[in-house]
Amino acid sequence: MDYIYTPEEAQPIADAVRKFLLGKKYDVQVEKAITTDVQYRTTLLVTKDHYSILVDAQHKPEVDISIKDLVVWLFSNAQCAELFIATDRSASFSGKFLRALDNTGIGLMIVEEDGSVRIDRNPKNPALIAKPEPGLKFGNYSKQVELCLRKFNSPSSLLSEDNQRKDALRDLCEIVEGQTEKLSVLLSNKGYLIRDEGTIKKLSWNDQINLLASRNQYTSNFTPVIIESLKIDLHSFRDARNKLDHKVRSKRAEIARQQQLTERMMMGTRLVANLVSIFNSMKRRK
């Protein structure tokens, strides 16, 4: 492979990483900028379905100003991209360098003596970070939701098996499911629902959602607390959990799923806030 900008001592690293990416069925471009808006060219670039993997091969790894500027551009433009620095096993890492990786969200690849590539640190993908809408209130679930978001937004990569995003979404689903039942029980105990607490707790999450949205399940023509649009969102969110462990058959499908996970995570925070608000309102009602 011919390189123009990559220093000679870093080229064996680049070759090993390129072989690694090709082995994962990615098309790899050499020394190409992610877009014409960016001058800096990383050593390797993978672009597939608006998802990019950028790798800068370095013999003596450092997070210099050029790479920092690239990071700023990726985040300010919410690019769906993973940025790595790749080096070999003999490289030494200063505390300053490792802190720079943490602060910028850059991942780290290590080329072993046998030429294999190991993901030592996962990167942060700007487009896959879930940020709740300002003003959402989660009540007693605030700490739990915060933990879910922290887990979901922790560094992850399509190239790594260590990915907590699905687990974080699953945890958030359990919070929404739990609050759905809590709201149902409250309404039952206040006499607004025709079902008793014991019966409600035996219902599936699907049935509890339908219960809260059905006028026929309330006493004295009481208006359902779950409107149709919220019912649809709750079922959509519930369905997302059911599909978390479905196997995908292509890189394209996996990329689409990762993007959908972020959308569902955002939906989940809104649902928690909505259910908490309804619960608090009904609790105050005499």
C-alpha positions, 0 to 999 in steps of 0.5 A: 500500500502506498502512503503519502502522509503517513510516516514510514515507521507508522506504515506497518501499523496502518497495514495491520489495521487495514487488514483487520478492517478488511477482515471485517468486510469493510471497504477501507480508503487510505489517507482520505478526509472524511469530508471536503470540510475537513483538511486533516486526513487520517491514515485510514477511513471506512464509510458505510451508510453514513457511519464512519471509522477513522484510524490514525496510525502513529508510531509514537502516539499523541493527541495533537492539535490537528486531531483535537480539531478533528474531534471538535468538528466531529462532535460539533457536527454530530457525526456518526463516526468513531475515531481511533489512534492505532499504534503497536504494542511497543509504544509507551503511553503517558498519563497525559496521553491517556487523559487526552483519549478520555477527554476527547473520546478517541479510541485506541487500537493496539497492533500485537507482535503477531500482527493482530489488532486489539481494541484497547479503548473504545471511542465515543460516537458523537451521533450516538450519544443520548441527551435527554430533552431539557426540563425532563423530571424523573422524580425518584428515578433520577439516579437510575435514569442517570446511571442508564444514560451514563452506561449508554453513553460510555465509549463503544464501537462496532468493532468491539464486543464490549458494548453496554448500549443494549444493556442500558436500554434494557435497564431503562425499559424496566424503569418504564415498565415498573412505573407503568405498573406503579401507576396502574396500582395507584389508580386501582387503589384510588378506585379509578380502575375496575381491576384490583391490585392483585389482578393488575400485577399479574398482567403483562406490560402490554396489557397494563398499557392497554388497561391505562388507555382503555375507557372501559377499564375505568369507573364512572366514565373516568377519562383514561390517563394514558392518551392514544399517542402515549399508548402508541409510544409505550408500545413502540418502546416495549417492542424495542426491548423485545427486538434487542437480542434479534440477530442482524445479518449485515453491517448495514443492519447493525449500523441502523440498529445502533442509531435506533438504540439512541432514538429509543433511549431518548424516547425512554427518558421522555416516557419516564418523565411523562409517567412520573408526571401523571403519577404525581398528579393522580397521587395528589388528586383526592 
